[in-house]
Amino acid sequence: MSSTLNATAIQLSEAATRGSGPEHDELTSFLDAVRRIDRDRARLDLGDAGSVAVPDLVVDLLAQVCDTLRRGDGVVVSEIARELTTSEAARLLGVSRPTLIGLLDNGAIACRRCL
C-alpha cells in the first residue's frame, strides 16, 4: 500500500506544482472546503453505507496534507511504533544516536527508559 500512497502523493504534488489541470483544481477546491469546515459538524458521506463524523484531528491532518501538496511539496506517511529504540528514533529524526542520547539526557525530548 505504501507504494500506492507514495505514487498518489507524488502525482498530486506534481499536479499542484504545474498549477493547472483537474488534480490541481480539485486539490485547491478540497483544501478551501476543508478550511471552511465547521469542526463540530464535519461528516464523510459514504454513499449507501451512510455517513460518519470526521474527527477534528483528521480534518486538521487533511488540511495540512492538502496545503503541503498544493505548494508542490511532498508528504511522507509512515507507520511507526508507539515506542522506539534510540537507534530507530535517531534515524527518524535524522540525527546521530549519540546526539539523540544527549537530547534525552538533558530533557530536551521526553522519553521513557526501559531497563
Phi and psi restraints in degrees (value plus and minus 20) as a CYANA .aco file:
   2 SER   PHI     -83.7   -43.7
   2 SER   PSI     -55.0   -15.0
   3 SER   PHI     -86.3   -46.3
   3 SER   PSI     -56.4   -16.4
   4 THR   PHI     -86.8   -46.8
   4 THR   PSI     -63.2   -23.2
   5 LEU   PHI     -81.6   -41.6
   5 LEU   PSI     -66.0   -26.0
   6 ASN   PHI     -82.5   -42.5
   6 ASN   PSI     -64.3   -24.3
   7 ALA   PHI     -82.3   -42.3
   7 ALA   PSI     -61.2   -21.2
   8 THR   PHI     -85.6   -45.6
   8 THR   PSI     -64.1   -24.1
   9 ALA   PHI     -82.5   -42.5
   9 ALA   PSI     -59.7   -19.7
  10 ILE   PHI     -85.4   -45.4
  10 ILE   PSI     -63.7   -23.7
  11 GLN   PHI     -80.3   -40.3
  11 GLN   PSI     -64.9   -24.9
  12 LEU   PHI     -84.9   -44.9
  12 LEU   PSI     -61.8   -21.8
  13 SER   PHI     -82.6   -42.6
  13 SER   PSI     -64.6   -24.6
  14 GLU   PHI     -84.2   -44.2
  14 GLU   PSI     -60.4   -20.4
  15 ALA   PHI     -84.4   -44.4
  15 ALA   PSI     -60.9   -20.9
  16 ALA   PHI     -86.3   -46.3
  16 ALA   PSI     -57.6   -17.6
  17 THR   PHI     -84.3   -44.3
  17 THR   PSI     -59.0   -19.0
  18 ARG   PHI     -84.5   -44.5
  18 ARG   PSI     -49.4    -9.4
  19 GLY   PHI      56.2    96.2
  19 GLY   PSI      -7.5    32.5
  20 SER   PHI    -171.7  -131.7
  20 SER   PSI     149.0   189.0
  21 GLY   PHI      80.6   120.6
  21 GLY   PSI     146.2   186.2
  22 PRO   PHI     -83.2   -43.2
  22 PRO   PSI     -59.2   -19.2
  23 GLU   PHI     -82.7   -42.7
  23 GLU   PSI     -63.4   -23.4
  24 HIS   PHI     -82.8   -42.8
  24 HIS   PSI     -66.6   -26.6
  25 ASP   PHI     -84.1   -44.1
  25 ASP   PSI     -62.8   -22.8
  26 GLU   PHI     -86.5   -46.5
  26 GLU   PSI     -60.4   -20.4
  27 LEU   PHI     -83.7   -43.7
  27 LEU   PSI     -62.7   -22.7
  28 THR   PHI     -84.6   -44.6
  28 THR   PSI     -63.8   -23.8
  29 SER   PHI     -83.1   -43.1
  29 SER   PSI     -62.3   -22.3
  30 PHE   PHI     -84.0   -44.0
  30 PHE   PSI     -64.8   -24.8
  31 LEU   PHI     -80.9   -40.9
  31 LEU   PSI     -64.1   -24.1
  32 ASP   PHI     -79.6   -39.6
  32 ASP   PSI     -62.4   -22.4
  33 ALA   PHI     -86.8   -46.8
  33 ALA   PSI     -63.0   -23.0
  34 VAL   PHI     -81.9   -41.9
  34 VAL   PSI     -57.9   -17.9
  35 ARG   PHI     -87.2   -47.2
  35 ARG   PSI     -45.3    -5.3
  36 ARG   PHI    -113.4   -73.4
  36 ARG   PSI     -23.9    16.1
  37 ILE   PHI     -81.9   -41.9
  37 ILE   PSI     114.4   154.4
  38 ASP   PHI     -95.4   -55.4
  38 ASP   PSI      88.5   128.5
  39 ARG   PHI     -72.9   -32.9
  39 ARG   PSI     -52.7   -12.7
  40 ASP   PHI     -98.6   -58.6
  40 ASP   PSI     -29.5    10.5
  41 ARG   PHI    -146.5  -106.5
  41 ARG   PSI      -5.8    34.2
  42 ALA   PHI     -88.0   -48.0
  42 ALA   PSI     108.5   148.5
  43 ARG   PHI    -157.1  -117.1
  43 ARG   PSI     131.7   171.7
  44 LEU   PHI    -131.1   -91.1
  44 LEU   PSI     101.3   141.3
  45 ASP   PHI    -104.1   -64.1
  45 ASP   PSI     100.6   140.6
  46 LEU   PHI    -128.4   -88.4
  46 LEU   PSI       7.3    47.3
  47 GLY   PHI      43.8    83.8
  47 GLY   PSI    -148.5  -108.5
  48 ASP   PHI     -84.0   -44.0
  48 ASP   PSI     -41.6    -1.6
  49 ALA   PHI    -100.1   -60.1
  49 ALA   PSI     -25.0    15.0
  50 GLY   PHI      78.8   118.8
  50 GLY   PSI    -172.7  -132.7
  51 SER   PHI    -160.2  -120.2
  51 SER   PSI     138.6   178.6
  52 VAL   PHI    -154.9  -114.9
  52 VAL   PSI     132.5   172.5
  53 ALA   PHI     -90.5   -50.5
  53 ALA   PSI     123.0   163.0
  54 VAL   PHI    -123.5   -83.5
  54 VAL   PSI      99.8   139.8
  55 PRO   PHI     -80.0   -40.0
  55 PRO   PSI     126.2   166.2
  56 ASP   PHI     -72.0   -32.0
  56 ASP   PSI     -62.7   -22.7
  57 LEU   PHI     -84.8   -44.8
  57 LEU   PSI     -52.4   -12.4
  58 VAL   PHI     -90.4   -50.4
  58 VAL   PSI     -59.9   -19.9
  59 VAL   PHI     -81.6   -41.6
  59 VAL   PSI     -64.9   -24.9
  60 ASP   PHI     -82.3   -42.3
  60 ASP   PSI     -61.9   -21.9
  61 LEU   PHI     -82.7   -42.7
  61 LEU   PSI     -64.8   -24.8
  62 LEU   PHI     -79.8   -39.8
  62 LEU   PSI     -62.3   -22.3
  63 ALA   PHI     -83.4   -43.4
  63 ALA   PSI     -64.0   -24.0
  64 GLN   PHI     -85.2   -45.2
  64 GLN   PSI     -62.9   -22.9
  65 VAL   PHI     -84.1   -44.1
  65 VAL   PSI     -66.7   -26.7
  66 CYS   PHI     -82.5   -42.5
  66 CYS   PSI     -61.9   -21.9
  67 ASP   PHI     -84.3   -44.3
  67 ASP   PSI     -62.0   -22.0
  68 THR   PHI     -83.5   -43.5
  68 THR   PSI     -66.4   -26.4
  69 LEU   PHI     -85.8   -45.8
  69 LEU   PSI     -58.0   -18.0
  70 ARG   PHI     -82.5   -42.5
  70 ARG   PSI     -53.9   -13.9
  71 ARG   PHI     -93.0   -53.0
  71 ARG   PSI     -30.4     9.6
  72 GLY   PHI      72.2   112.2
  72 GLY   PSI     -12.8    27.2
  73 ASP   PHI    -110.2   -70.2
  73 ASP   PSI     142.7   182.7
  74 GLY   PHI    -113.1   -73.1
  74 GLY   PSI     144.6   184.6
  75 VAL   PHI    -150.2  -110.2
  75 VAL   PSI     116.0   156.0
  76 VAL   PHI    -131.2   -91.2
  76 VAL   PSI     106.0   146.0
  77 VAL   PHI    -136.9   -96.9
  77 VAL   PSI     105.1   145.1
  78 SER   PHI    -162.7  -122.7
  78 SER   PSI     122.3   162.3
  79 GLU   PHI    -104.3   -64.3
  79 GLU   PSI     108.2   148.2
  80 ILE   PHI    -150.4  -110.4
  80 ILE   PSI     129.9   169.9
  81 ALA   PHI     -88.6   -48.6
  81 ALA   PSI     135.0   175.0
  82 ARG   PHI     -82.9   -42.9
  82 ARG   PSI     -56.4   -16.4
  83 GLU   PHI    -140.9  -100.9
  83 GLU   PSI     119.4   159.4
  84 LEU   PHI    -143.4  -103.4
  84 LEU   PSI     134.0   174.0
  85 THR   PHI     -95.1   -55.1
  85 THR   PSI     145.6   185.6
  86 THR   PHI     -83.7   -43.7
  86 THR   PSI     -53.8   -13.8
  87 SER   PHI     -85.8   -45.8
  87 SER   PSI     -64.5   -24.5
  88 GLU   PHI     -83.9   -43.9
  88 GLU   PSI     -64.3   -24.3
  89 ALA   PHI     -84.4   -44.4
  89 ALA   PSI     -62.6   -22.6
  90 ALA   PHI     -81.9   -41.9
  90 ALA   PSI     -62.0   -22.0
  91 ARG   PHI     -82.9   -42.9
  91 ARG   PSI     -64.1   -24.1
  92 LEU   PHI     -84.5   -44.5
  92 LEU   PSI     -56.4   -16.4
  93 LEU   PHI    -102.6   -62.6
  93 LEU   PSI     -33.5     6.5
  94 GLY   PHI      54.4    94.4
  94 GLY   PSI      11.9    51.9
  95 VAL   PHI    -146.3  -106.3
  95 VAL   PSI     146.7   186.7
  96 SER   PHI     -94.7   -54.7
  96 SER   PSI     138.1   178.1
  97 ARG   PHI     -82.0   -42.0
  97 ARG   PSI     -63.7   -23.7
  98 PRO   PHI     -80.0   -40.0
  98 PRO   PSI     -56.7   -16.7
  99 THR   PHI     -84.3   -44.3
  99 THR   PSI     -63.6   -23.6
 100 LEU   PHI     -82.2   -42.2
 100 LEU   PSI     -64.7   -24.7
 101 ILE   PHI     -78.0   -38.0
 101 ILE   PSI     -61.5   -21.5
 102 GLY   PHI     -80.8   -40.8
 102 GLY   PSI     -63.1   -23.1
 103 LEU   PHI     -84.6   -44.6
 103 LEU   PSI     -58.2   -18.2
 104 LEU   PHI     -87.9   -47.9
 104 LEU   PSI     -63.6   -23.6
 105 ASP   PHI     -84.2   -44.2
 105 ASP   PSI     -56.4   -16.4
 106 ASN   PHI    -110.8   -70.8
 106 ASN   PSI     -15.3    24.7
 107 GLY   PHI      62.6   102.6
 107 GLY   PSI     -11.6    28.4
 108 ALA   PHI     -87.2   -47.2
 108 ALA   PSI     -47.8    -7.8
 109 ILE   PHI    -147.4  -107.4
 109 ILE   PSI     108.1   148.1
 110 ALA   PHI     -89.8   -49.8
 110 ALA   PSI     125.0   165.0
 111 CYS   PHI    -174.4  -134.4
 111 CYS   PSI     148.8   188.8
 112 ARG   PHI    -148.1  -108.1
 112 ARG   PSI     105.2   145.2
 113 ARG   PHI    -116.9   -76.9
 113 ARG   PSI     114.1   154.1
 114 CYS   PHI    -124.5   -84.5
 114 CYS   PSI     118.4   158.4
